């Protein structure tokens, strides 16, 4: 509580209102004191002068005294002098003494000092007056304030011969009492004037500081973002004009702030929805702004990067901020994160310049080129693979054709073998080209899908029955290997919407791979099951399996785990890639699980919605 009162008192003492009142009151007091001191001094001088005039012995008395002093010093003359003095109304005079020109005291007014008559005076001032004939008046502060006046006396016959002096001593106590009384009255008047002046000063200072106080409060509201208030204009003086100017400024600040907020929101909205990352720095290269896309690219949070050097964030070890400011070079940044695959970013730098040309920072735009780089690598790899896959059979064809041209066609044993090889290689190239055309149509989205509702149990059984028939057929030379197909299907009918021709191609590709890579007499297990809103078809073999490092690549075009063996068995390397495209066109997913030496399992997941066994009322509208 005391601390609050202390702060309140300190606030009042520091206010302009209080300071103006104090200054005005001090000026008023100083003026009153100067005027009062001058007035009191002048009054004192005038009072002393008037008192001095009032104690001056009249000429008639001095003439009588002079005539007695002109006579010889006798007892009778002294008695006459004493009579003259005693008959004189002394008033404020406390002592009156007559001295002749020889310095002998001839008469005194005080009865107690009668014994001094006939003695020589020792007063220096009396002697001085007797010698030079000039009057002496002085104020003496000795056991009380009093005035001494010594006047020379001249001969009454008109010769102005000094015959003595008259010594007058009068008390100034009454004069000083009057002066003290006047001073007390003046002090009281000064205090009253000071109080009135303080009141007037407070009123005036309040009138002056009220608009200033309102402007201060309005300035604080504006600083806090509240532009609703306005300063009241009390008069059309300088303060009124200042208040009007402040109101105008407040309105302009509000408009400017609204425009600034709108632009900031627009900028934030643009930065938030940009697909590219944006980073802004100050002129020292420290990050000031970063959008969510850039944070996602770099795997950072805003708290981790604000205020940090951009070179450290982007991992630019050999590039300094001075290099970026001077050249604004374009860089490729690779972001390695243990939680995800490597990301490749294209960083484009530009300067932030003011109108004066002063560089205040940098803007870095990050563009994700990971997929672009991957596509370029895949395109290069695809071209290389296609060239290699076509060159191998063409090289074989050329060798066999050259051998036939050299005369091998005449040999009835060799010629048919050569022609059979040429036919096989030609068919393999035709299959490869057809697969490439199928993939091209799927990539361009022009592949036609003939969807129909089928019972997946019956459909898969139908496809597997074909493989059972091929196993029993003696004419099928490609399937001499013995195998067994094991079926694990649910009793519930699983109705799905598929393109039967394309899904048959997918199952054929996976089954052919399972047969190719399974050992003789192996078991191929085909399962169907329902999982929530999907139906999953799995095909498992007992082959050599696929290494873990190759599982994510087996659906790439022309990718083979065992290239020599696959090519020898007539594969094009496009079967699984085509299967993936077909399954994804059905809004499904295909993947594989395998371990070396333990076989492989391929999974196909397709969207599924359960249909009521009672059916729907098709006649109902």
C-alpha positions as CSV (number, residue, x, y, z in Angstrom):
1,X,0.0,0.0,0.0
2,X,2.8,2.4,0.9
3,X,4.6,1.5,-2.2
4,X,1.5,2.3,-4.3
5,X,1.1,5.7,-2.5
6,X,4.8,6.4,-3.1
7,X,4.4,5.7,-6.8
8,X,1.3,7.9,-7.0
9,X,3.0,10.8,-5.2
10,X,6.1,10.4,-7.5
11,X,3.8,10.4,-10.5
12,X,2.1,13.6,-9.3
13,X,5.5,15.3,-8.6
14,X,6.8,14.3,-12.1
15,X,3.7,15.6,-13.9
16,X,3.8,18.7,-16.0
17,X,0.7,20.0,-14.2
18,X,2.6,20.1,-10.9
19,X,5.8,21.4,-12.4
20,X,4.0,24.3,-14.1
21,X,2.2,25.2,-10.9
22,X,5.4,25.1,-8.8
23,X,7.3,27.2,-11.4
24,X,4.5,29.7,-11.5
25,X,4.3,29.9,-7.7
26,X,8.1,30.2,-7.4
27,X,8.2,33.0,-9.9
28,X,5.3,34.7,-8.1
29,X,7.1,34.4,-4.8
30,X,10.4,35.6,-6.2
31,X,8.7,38.6,-7.7
32,X,6.8,39.4,-4.4
33,X,10.1,38.9,-2.4
34,X,12.0,41.2,-4.7
35,X,9.3,43.8,-4.7
36,X,8.8,43.4,-0.9
37,X,12.6,43.7,-0.2
38,X,12.8,46.9,-2.2
39,X,9.6,48.3,-0.7
40,X,10.8,47.4,2.9
41,X,14.2,48.9,2.3
42,X,12.7,52.1,0.9
43,X,10.2,52.2,3.7
44,X,13.0,51.8,6.3
45,X,15.0,54.6,4.8
46,X,12.0,56.9,4.6
47,X,11.0,56.1,8.2
48,X,14.6,56.8,9.4
49,X,14.7,60.0,7.5
50,X,11.3,61.0,8.9
51,X,12.4,60.1,12.4
52,X,15.6,62.0,11.9
53,X,13.6,65.1,10.9
54,X,11.2,64.6,13.8
55,X,14.0,64.6,16.4
56,X,15.6,67.7,14.9
57,X,15.6,70.5,17.7
58,X,13.7,73.5,16.4
59,X,15.6,76.7,15.5
60,X,14.0,78.7,18.3
61,X,15.4,76.3,20.9
62,X,18.8,76.2,19.3
63,X,18.9,80.0,19.1
64,X,18.1,80.2,22.9
65,X,20.7,77.6,23.6
66,X,23.2,79.4,21.4
67,X,22.6,82.8,23.1
68,X,23.2,81.2,26.5
69,X,26.4,79.5,25.3
70,X,27.7,82.9,24.1
71,X,27.8,84.0,27.7
72,X,30.5,82.9,30.1
73,X,30.3,79.5,31.7
74,X,28.5,80.3,34.8
75,X,26.1,78.5,37.0
76,X,23.3,80.8,36.1
77,X,23.9,80.2,32.4
78,X,23.9,76.5,33.0
79,X,20.7,76.7,34.9
80,X,19.1,78.7,32.0
81,X,20.2,75.9,29.6
82,X,18.8,73.3,31.8
83,X,15.6,75.2,32.0
84,X,15.4,75.5,28.2
85,X,15.9,71.8,27.8
86,X,13.4,70.8,30.4
87,X,10.8,73.0,28.9
88,X,11.3,71.3,25.5
89,X,9.0,68.4,24.7
90,X,11.4,65.6,24.2
91,X,9.0,63.1,22.6
92,X,11.0,60.1,21.3
93,X,14.2,61.8,22.5
94,X,15.7,59.8,25.4
95,X,18.7,62.1,26.0
96,X,19.6,65.6,25.1
97,X,22.9,67.2,25.9
98,X,24.4,70.7,25.3
99,X,28.2,71.0,24.9
100,X,30.1,74.3,24.4
101,X,32.8,74.9,21.9
102,X,35.4,73.7,24.4
103,X,33.8,70.3,24.7
104,X,32.4,71.0,28.2
105,X,29.0,69.6,28.9
106,X,26.8,72.5,29.9
107,X,23.3,70.8,30.3
108,X,21.7,67.3,30.1
109,X,18.1,66.3,29.9
110,X,18.5,63.1,32.0
111,X,18.3,63.9,35.7
112,X,20.6,61.0,36.5
113,X,23.3,62.5,34.4
114,X,23.4,65.9,36.1
115,X,26.8,65.1,37.6
116,X,28.3,65.2,34.1
117,X,27.7,68.9,33.8
118,X,31.0,70.8,33.7
119,X,32.9,67.8,32.5
120,X,34.6,67.5,29.1
121,X,33.0,65.0,26.7
122,X,34.9,62.2,25.4
123,X,32.6,61.6,22.4
124,X,34.6,61.6,19.2
125,X,31.6,62.5,17.1
126,X,30.9,65.7,19.2
127,X,34.5,66.7,18.9
128,X,34.3,66.2,15.1
129,X,31.2,68.4,14.9
130,X,32.8,71.1,17.0
131,X,35.8,71.1,14.7
132,X,34.2,71.0,11.3
133,X,30.8,72.5,12.1
134,X,28.9,69.7,10.2
135,X,25.9,67.8,11.6
136,X,26.3,64.1,12.3
137,X,23.4,61.6,12.3
138,X,23.9,57.9,12.8
139,X,22.0,54.8,13.8
140,X,23.6,52.7,16.6
141,X,22.7,49.1,17.4
142,X,23.9,49.0,21.0
143,X,21.6,47.6,23.6
144,X,18.7,48.5,21.3
145,X,18.3,50.5,18.2
146,X,18.6,54.2,18.6
147,X,19.7,57.3,16.6
148,X,22.3,59.8,17.6
149,X,22.1,63.3,16.0
150,X,24.8,65.9,16.8
151,X,24.1,69.4,15.4
152,X,26.5,72.4,15.6
153,X,25.4,75.6,17.3
154,X,26.5,79.0,16.0
155,X,26.4,82.4,17.5
156,X,23.1,84.2,17.5
157,X,24.6,87.5,16.3
158,X,24.9,86.2,12.7
159,X,28.6,85.7,12.6
160,X,28.1,81.9,12.4
161,X,30.8,81.4,15.0
162,X,30.6,77.9,16.5
163,X,29.6,78.2,20.2
164,X,28.9,74.5,20.8
165,X,26.8,71.5,19.8
166,X,23.6,69.8,20.8
167,X,23.6,66.0,21.3
168,X,20.3,64.2,20.7
169,X,19.8,60.5,21.3
170,X,16.4,59.0,20.4
171,X,15.1,55.4,20.4
172,X,14.2,53.8,17.1
173,X,12.3,51.0,18.7
174,X,8.9,52.4,17.6
175,X,10.2,52.8,14.0
176,X,11.4,49.3,13.9
177,X,8.3,48.0,15.5
178,X,6.3,49.7,12.8
179,X,8.6,48.2,10.1
180,X,8.3,44.7,11.6
181,X,4.5,45.1,11.7
182,X,4.6,46.1,8.0
183,X,6.8,43.1,7.2
184,X,4.4,40.8,8.9
185,X,1.5,42.2,7.0
186,X,3.6,41.9,3.8
187,X,4.5,38.3,4.6
188,X,0.9,37.3,5.2
189,X,-0.1,39.1,2.0
190,X,2.7,37.2,0.2
191,X,1.5,33.9,1.5
192,X,-2.1,34.7,0.5
193,X,-0.8,35.8,-2.9
194,X,1.2,32.6,-3.2
195,X,-1.8,30.4,-2.4
196,X,-4.0,32.3,-4.9
197,X,-1.2,32.1,-7.4
198,X,-0.8,28.4,-6.9
199,X,-4.6,27.9,-7.4
200,X,-4.4,30.1,-10.5
201,X,-1.3,28.2,-11.7
202,X,-3.0,24.8,-11.2
203,X,-6.1,26.0,-13.2
204,X,-3.9,27.4,-16.0
205,X,-1.6,24.4,-16.0
206,X,-4.6,22.1,-16.0
207,X,-6.0,24.0,-19.0
208,X,-2.7,23.7,-20.8
209,X,-1.9,20.0,-19.8
210,X,-5.4,18.6,-20.3
211,X,-5.1,18.4,-24.1
212,X,-1.6,17.1,-23.7
213,X,-2.8,14.4,-21.3
214,X,-5.5,13.4,-23.7
215,X,-3.1,13.2,-26.5
216,X,-0.8,11.1,-24.4
217,X,-3.6,8.7,-23.6
218,X,-4.7,8.6,-27.2
219,X,-1.1,7.9,-28.2
220,X,-1.0,4.9,-25.8
221,X,-4.3,3.6,-27.3
222,X,-2.9,4.0,-30.8
223,X,0.3,2.2,-29.8
224,X,-1.9,-0.7,-28.5
225,X,-3.9,-0.7,-31.8
226,X,-7.0,1.1,-30.6
227,X,-7.8,3.9,-33.1
228,X,-11.4,4.5,-31.9
229,X,-10.8,7.5,-29.7
230,X,-10.1,11.1,-30.6
231,X,-8.6,14.1,-28.8
232,X,-11.1,16.8,-27.8
233,X,-10.3,20.2,-29.2
234,X,-10.9,22.8,-26.4
235,X,-9.8,25.9,-28.3
236,X,-8.4,27.0,-31.7
237,X,-5.1,27.9,-30.2
238,X,-1.7,26.1,-30.7
239,X,-2.8,23.2,-28.5
240,X,-6.1,23.0,-30.4
241,X,-4.3,22.9,-33.7
242,X,-2.0,20.3,-32.3
243,X,-5.0,18.2,-31.2
244,X,-6.5,18.4,-34.6
245,X,-3.2,17.4,-36.2
246,X,-3.0,14.5,-33.8
247,X,-6.5,13.3,-34.7
248,X,-5.7,13.5,-38.4
249,X,-2.5,11.6,-37.8
250,X,-4.4,8.9,-35.8
251,X,-6.8,8.4,-38.7
252,X,-3.9,8.1,-41.2
253,X,-2.1,5.7,-39.0
254,X,-5.3,3.6,-38.7
255,X,-5.6,3.5,-42.5
256,X,-2.0,2.7,-43.0
257,X,-2.1,0.0,-40.4
258,X,-5.2,-1.5,-42.1
259,X,-3.4,-1.5,-45.4
260,X,-0.3,-3.0,-43.8
261,X,-2.3,-5.7,-42.0
262,X,-4.1,-6.5,-45.2
263,X,-0.9,-6.7,-47.2
264,X,0.7,-8.8,-44.4
265,X,-2.3,-11.2,-44.3
266,X,-2.1,-11.4,-48.1
267,X,1.6,-12.1,-48.0
268,X,1.2,-14.7,-45.2
269,X,-1.6,-16.3,-47.2
270,X,0.6,-16.4,-50.3
271,X,3.6,-17.7,-48.4
272,X,1.4,-20.4,-46.7
273,X,-0.1,-21.7,-49.9
274,X,3.0,-21.6,-52.0
275,X,4.3,-24.9,-53.2
276,X,7.8,-23.4,-53.1
277,X,9.7,-22.7,-49.9
278,X,10.5,-19.0,-49.2
279,X,13.2,-17.8,-46.8
280,X,14.0,-14.1,-46.1
281,X,17.1,-12.9,-44.2
282,X,18.5,-9.6,-42.9
283,X,21.7,-8.1,-44.4
284,X,23.8,-10.3,-42.1
285,X,22.3,-13.4,-43.5
286,X,20.2,-14.3,-40.4
287,X,16.7,-15.7,-41.1
288,X,13.8,-13.4,-40.4
289,X,10.9,-15.1,-42.3
290,X,10.3,-18.7,-43.4
291,X,7.1,-20.3,-44.7
292,X,5.7,-23.7,-43.8
293,X,6.7,-25.2,-47.1
294,X,10.4,-24.4,-46.5
295,X,10.1,-25.8,-43.0
296,X,8.6,-29.0,-44.4
297,X,11.4,-29.3,-47.0
298,X,14.1,-28.8,-44.4
299,X,12.5,-30.8,-41.6
300,X,12.8,-27.9,-39.1
301,X,10.5,-25.8,-36.9
302,X,10.3,-22.0,-37.0
303,X,11.8,-21.8,-33.5
304,X,14.9,-23.7,-34.6
305,X,15.7,-21.4,-37.6
306,X,14.6,-17.8,-36.9
307,X,17.7,-15.7,-36.3
308,X,20.1,-18.4,-37.5
309,X,22.4,-18.0,-40.6
310,X,20.9,-19.2,-43.8
311,X,24.2,-20.8,-44.9
312,X,24.1,-23.1,-41.8
313,X,20.4,-24.0,-42.5
314,X,21.1,-25.0,-46.1
315,X,24.4,-26.6,-45.3
316,X,26.4,-24.3,-47.6
317,X,29.8,-24.9,-46.2
318,X,31.9,-23.3,-49.0
319,X,29.5,-20.4,-49.6
320,X,29.4,-17.2,-47.4
321,X,26.7,-14.6,-47.1
322,X,28.9,-12.2,-48.9
323,X,29.1,-14.6,-51.9
324,X,25.3,-14.8,-52.0
325,X,24.9,-11.0,-51.8
326,X,27.4,-10.3,-54.5
327,X,26.5,-13.1,-57.1
328,X,23.0,-14.3,-56.1
329,X,24.0,-17.7,-57.5
330,X,21.6,-20.6,-58.0
331,X,22.5,-23.7,-55.9
332,X,21.3,-27.2,-55.6
333,X,20.8,-28.2,-51.9
334,X,20.5,-31.8,-50.8
335,X,18.6,-32.4,-47.5
336,X,19.4,-35.7,-45.8
337,X,17.1,-36.7,-43.0
338,X,17.1,-40.1,-41.2
339,X,13.3,-40.0,-41.1
340,X,12.8,-39.7,-44.9
341,X,14.5,-40.1,-48.3
342,X,17.0,-37.5,-49.6
343,X,15.3,-34.4,-50.9
344,X,16.9,-32.3,-53.7
345,X,16.1,-28.6,-53.6
346,X,16.9,-25.8,-56.1
347,X,17.7,-22.6,-54.3
348,X,17.3,-19.3,-56.1
349,X,18.6,-16.2,-54.3
350,X,17.6,-12.5,-54.9
351,X,18.4,-9.2,-53.1
352,X,16.0,-7.2,-50.9
353,X,16.8,-3.6,-51.9
354,X,15.3,-0.3,-50.8
355,X,14.5,2.6,-53.1
356,X,17.9,4.1,-52.2
357,X,19.7,0.9,-53.3
358,X,20.6,-0.2,-49.8
359,X,20.6,-4.0,-49.5
360,X,18.6,-5.0,-46.5
361,X,18.7,-8.8,-47.0
362,X,18.1,-11.8,-49.2
363,X,15.2,-13.9,-50.4
364,X,15.7,-17.5,-51.1
365,X,13.1,-19.6,-53.0
366,X,13.4,-23.3,-52.6
367,X,11.9,-25.5,-55.3
368,X,11.6,-29.3,-54.8
369,X,13.3,-31.0,-57.8
370,X,13.6,-34.4,-56.2
371,X,11.0,-35.9,-58.5
372,X,12.4,-34.1,-61.5
373,X,15.9,-35.4,-60.8
374,X,14.4,-38.9,-60.2
375,X,12.4,-38.7,-63.5
376,X,15.5,-37.6,-65.3
377,X,17.5,-40.5,-63.9
378,X,14.7,-42.9,-64.6
379,X,14.4,-41.5,-68.1
380,X,18.1,-41.9,-68.7
381,X,17.9,-45.4,-67.2
382,X,14.9,-46.3,-69.2
383,X,16.5,-45.2,-72.5
384,X,19.6,-47.2,-71.5
385,X,17.5,-50.2,-70.6
386,X,15.4,-50.1,-73.8
387,X,18.5,-49.7,-75.9
388,X,20.2,-52.6,-74.1
389,X,17.1,-54.8,-74.3
390,X,16.6,-54.2,-78.0
391,X,20.3,-54.4,-78.8
392,X,20.7,-57.9,-77.4
393,X,18.0,-59.6,-79.6
394,X,19.0,-57.5,-82.6
395,X,22.6,-58.6,-82.1
396,X,21.5,-62.2,-82.0
397,X,19.3,-61.7,-85.1
398,X,22.1,-60.2,-87.0
399,X,24.5,-63.0,-86.1
400,X,22.1,-65.7,-87.1
401,X,21.1,-63.8,-90.3
402,X,24.7,-63.4,-91.3
403,X,25.3,-67.1,-90.6
404,X,22.4,-68.0,-92.9
405,X,23.7,-65.6,-95.5
406,X,27.0,-67.3,-95.4
407,X,25.4,-70.6,-96.4
408,X,24.0,-72.0,-93.2
409,X,20.5,-72.0,-94.9
410,X,21.7,-74.9,-97.0
411,X,22.3,-77.1,-94.0
412,X,19.0,-78.9,-93.3
413,X,20.0,-79.5,-89.6
414,X,21.3,-76.0,-88.7
415,X,18.9,-73.8,-90.7
416,X,15.7,-74.7,-88.8
417,X,17.4,-74.1,-85.4
418,X,18.7,-70.7,-86.6
419,X,15.2,-69.8,-87.9
420,X,13.6,-70.9,-84.6
421,X,16.0,-68.7,-82.6
422,X,15.3,-65.8,-85.0
423,X,11.5,-66.3,-84.4
424,X,11.9,-66.4,-80.6
425,X,13.9,-63.2,-80.5
426,X,11.5,-61.5,-82.8
427,X,8.6,-62.5,-80.7
428,X,10.4,-61.3,-77.6
429,X,11.0,-57.9,-79.2
430,X,7.3,-57.7,-80.2
431,X,6.2,-58.5,-76.6
432,X,8.6,-55.8,-75.3
433,X,7.3,-53.2,-77.7
434,X,3.7,-54.1,-76.9
435,X,4.4,-53.8,-73.2
436,X,6.1,-50.4,-73.8
437,X,3.0,-49.2,-75.8
438,X,0.8,-50.4,-72.9
439,X,2.9,-48.4,-70.4
440,X,2.9,-45.4,-72.6
441,X,-0.9,-45.4,-72.9
442,X,-1.2,-45.8,-69.1
443,X,1.2,-42.9,-68.5
444,X,-0.8,-40.7,-70.9
445,X,-4.0,-41.7,-69.2
446,X,-5.6,-42.9,-72.5
447,X,-5.8,-46.6,-71.6
448,X,-9.4,-47.6,-71.6
449,X,-10.9,-49.4,-68.6
450,X,-13.9,-51.7,-69.1
451,X,-15.1,-52.0,-65.6
452,X,-17.7,-54.6,-64.5
453,X,-18.8,-56.2,-61.2
454,X,-17.4,-59.7,-60.8
455,X,-17.1,-62.2,-58.0
456,X,-13.4,-62.2,-57.3
457,X,-13.5,-65.7,-56.0
458,X,-14.8,-67.1,-59.3
459,X,-12.6,-64.8,-61.3
460,X,-9.3,-65.9,-59.6
461,X,-10.4,-69.5,-59.8
462,X,-11.0,-69.2,-63.5
463,X,-7.4,-67.7,-64.0
464,X,-5.8,-70.4,-61.8
465,X,-7.7,-73.2,-63.7
466,X,-5.9,-72.1,-66.9
467,X,-2.6,-72.6,-65.2
468,X,-3.8,-76.1,-64.0
469,X,-4.7,-76.9,-67.6
470,X,-1.3,-75.7,-68.9
471,X,0.4,-78.1,-66.4
472,X,-1.6,-81.0,-67.8
473,X,-1.1,-80.1,-71.5
474,X,1.8,-81.9,-73.2
475,X,2.0,-79.3,-75.9
476,X,3.0,-76.5,-73.6
477,X,6.8,-76.4,-73.8
478,X,7.2,-73.4,-71.5
479,X,5.7,-75.1,-68.4
480,X,7.6,-78.3,-68.1
481,X,8.3,-77.5,-64.4
482,X,6.0,-79.3,-62.0
483,X,4.1,-77.2,-59.5
484,X,0.9,-77.2,-57.3
485,X,-1.5,-74.4,-56.8
486,X,-3.1,-74.2,-53.4
487,X,-6.2,-72.1,-53.0
488,X,-7.4,-70.4,-49.7
489,X,-10.6,-68.6,-50.5
490,X,-13.4,-67.4,-48.2
491,X,-16.9,-68.8,-48.5
492,X,-18.3,-65.3,-48.8
493,X,-18.6,-63.9,-52.4
494,X,-16.4,-60.9,-52.8
495,X,-17.8,-58.6,-55.5
496,X,-15.4,-56.0,-57.0
497,X,-15.5,-53.7,-60.0
498,X,-12.5,-54.5,-62.2
499,X,-11.4,-54.6,-65.9
500,X,-11.3,-58.4,-66.2
501,X,-8.8,-58.5,-69.1
502,X,-6.3,-56.2,-67.4
503,X,-6.6,-57.9,-64.0
504,X,-6.1,-61.2,-65.7
505,X,-2.9,-59.8,-67.2
506,X,-1.7,-58.8,-63.7
507,X,-2.5,-62.3,-62.2
508,X,-0.8,-63.9,-65.2
509,X,2.3,-61.9,-64.7
510,X,2.6,-62.7,-61.0
511,X,1.8,-66.4,-61.5
512,X,4.3,-66.7,-64.4
513,X,7.0,-65.2,-62.2
514,X,6.0,-67.6,-59.3
515,X,6.3,-70.6,-61.6
516,X,9.5,-69.4,-63.2
517,X,11.4,-68.9,-59.9
518,X,9.8,-71.8,-57.9
519,X,11.7,-75.1,-57.6
520,X,10.4,-78.1,-59.4
521,X,7.4,-79.5,-57.5
522,X,6.9,-76.3,-55.5
523,X,3.6,-75.1,-54.1
524,X,2.1,-71.8,-55.1
525,X,-0.4,-70.5,-52.5
526,X,-3.2,-68.1,-53.6
527,X,-5.2,-66.5,-50.8
528,X,-8.2,-64.1,-50.8
529,X,-9.4,-62.3,-47.7
530,X,-11.4,-59.2,-46.8
531,X,-9.9,-56.4,-44.7
532,X,-12.3,-53.6,-43.8
533,X,-12.9,-51.7,-47.1
534,X,-10.4,-53.7,-49.2
535,X,-10.1,-57.2,-50.6
536,X,-6.6,-58.6,-50.7
537,X,-5.2,-61.2,-53.1
538,X,-1.9,-62.8,-52.2
539,X,0.3,-65.1,-54.3
540,X,3.1,-66.9,-52.5
541,X,5.9,-69.1,-54.0
542,X,8.7,-71.2,-52.6
543,X,11.4,-69.8,-54.8
544,X,14.8,-68.2,-54.0
545,X,13.2,-65.0,-52.7
546,X,14.1,-61.4,-53.3
547,X,16.9,-59.5,-51.4
548,X,15.5,-56.9,-49.0
549,X,17.4,-54.1,-50.8
550,X,15.6,-54.9,-54.1
551,X,12.0,-55.1,-52.8
552,X,11.4,-51.4,-53.5
553,X,12.7,-51.6,-57.0
554,X,11.1,-54.7,-58.5
555,X,8.2,-52.6,-59.8
556,X,10.5,-50.3,-61.7
557,X,10.7,-50.7,-65.5
558,X,13.3,-53.1,-66.8
559,X,14.5,-53.9,-63.3
560,X,15.6,-57.5,-62.7
561,X,17.0,-59.0,-59.5
562,X,18.8,-61.7,-61.6
563,X,19.3,-60.1,-65.0
564,X,21.0,-63.0,-66.7
565,X,18.5,-65.5,-65.5
566,X,15.4,-63.3,-66.3
567,X,16.6,-62.6,-69.8
568,X,17.4,-66.3,-70.4
569,X,13.8,-67.1,-69.4
570,X,12.4,-64.7,-71.8
571,X,11.3,-61.9,-69.5
572,X,11.1,-58.2,-70.7
573,X,11.4,-56.6,-67.2
574,X,8.1,-54.8,-67.7
575,X,5.6,-57.2,-66.3
576,X,5.6,-56.0,-62.7
577,X,5.7,-52.4,-63.9
578,X,2.6,-52.9,-66.0
579,X,0.9,-54.8,-63.2
580,X,1.5,-51.8,-60.8
581,X,0.0,-49.4,-63.3
582,X,-3.1,-51.6,-63.8
583,X,-3.7,-52.0,-60.1
584,X,-3.2,-48.3,-59.3
585,X,-5.7,-47.5,-62.2
586,X,-8.2,-49.6,-60.1
587,X,-7.4,-47.4,-57.1
588,X,-5.6,-50.3,-55.5
589,X,-2.1,-51.1,-54.3
590,X,0.4,-53.8,-55.1
591,X,3.5,-54.8,-53.0
592,X,5.7,-57.7,-52.2
593,X,7.2,-59.3,-49.2
594,X,10.1,-61.7,-49.4
595,X,13.2,-63.1,-47.8
596,X,16.1,-64.8,-49.5
597,X,15.7,-68.5,-49.6
598,X,12.2,-68.4,-48.2
599,X,10.2,-67.5,-51.3
600,X,8.2,-64.4,-52.1
601,X,4.6,-63.2,-51.6
602,X,2.9,-60.6,-53.8
603,X,-0.2,-58.7,-52.5
604,X,-2.9,-57.0,-54.5
605,X,-5.3,-54.7,-52.6
606,X,-8.5,-53.6,-54.3
607,X,-11.4,-51.3,-53.0
608,X,-14.3,-53.3,-51.8
609,X,-17.8,-52.5,-50.6
610,X,-20.0,-55.2,-49.1
611,X,-23.2,-55.9,-51.0
612,X,-26.3,-57.2,-49.0
613,X,-27.0,-60.8,-49.7
614,X,-30.7,-59.9,-50.0
615,X,-29.9,-57.6,-52.8
616,X,-31.4,-54.2,-53.5
617,X,-34.8,-53.3,-54.7
618,X,-33.9,-52.3,-58.2
619,X,-37.5,-51.3,-59.0
620,X,-37.6,-48.8,-56.3
621,X,-37.2,-45.2,-57.5
